[in-house]
Amino acid sequence: LNTTSPVIGFLRALARSLHLEVGGPGVGAVGMCFSGGFALGMMVDDRMLAPVLSQPSLPLVLPWRKHAAGDLHLDAAGLARVKERAADGVCVLGLRFPGDPLCPGGRFARLRAELGDAFIGVEIDSSPGNPHGIPKLAHSVLTEHLVDEPGHPTQAALSQVLDFFRERLVTARARSRRGEREKRAPP
């Protein structure tokens, strides 16, 4: 517990390589379920500008490991770096259904405590009798339980992810290009 997965190093290297190849202000990533927290671990690298954690499920909370509910799958040094980046304006977007036993509420509570306003937590009502008929044990916000219809909260969550990427990656790239042109323009 409170360790960073070894796969994070590979994912950071992959993001670094793609960023060098494609360019732009940085990268974004969506982690889902078992990979849900990987985007948070990737945020240690300055290239990660848009981390999305959709139902981050690791480490699993088992009856004998209930204390894992607030574990972010990140070591102390990684968490310190993530908090620095959050203080510098990098936000983390998280998505979950409150009834999801694989993604405990303690994880989002810890993200709120550690990152403050830099954590944007989206929790979609899955309580019994909810107005959208979302199953109580719904899990996959952007895949299995996504209802891509206007006005549905999962569709709104998907739109929020796309807007998050646009704002932090596409719009930032346009601002960067505009700034480069202004620097090159004669006075």
Secondary structure, 3 states (H helix, E strand, C coil): CCCCCCHHHHHHHHHHHHHHHHCCCCEEEEEEHHHCCHHHHHCCCCCEEEEEEECCCCCCCCHHHHHHHHCCCCCHHHHHHHHHHHHCCCCEEEEECCCCCCCCHHHHHHHHHHHHHHEEEEECCCCCCCCCCCCCCCCCCCCCCCCCCCCCHHHHHHHHHHHHHHHHHHHHHHHHHHHHHHHHCCC
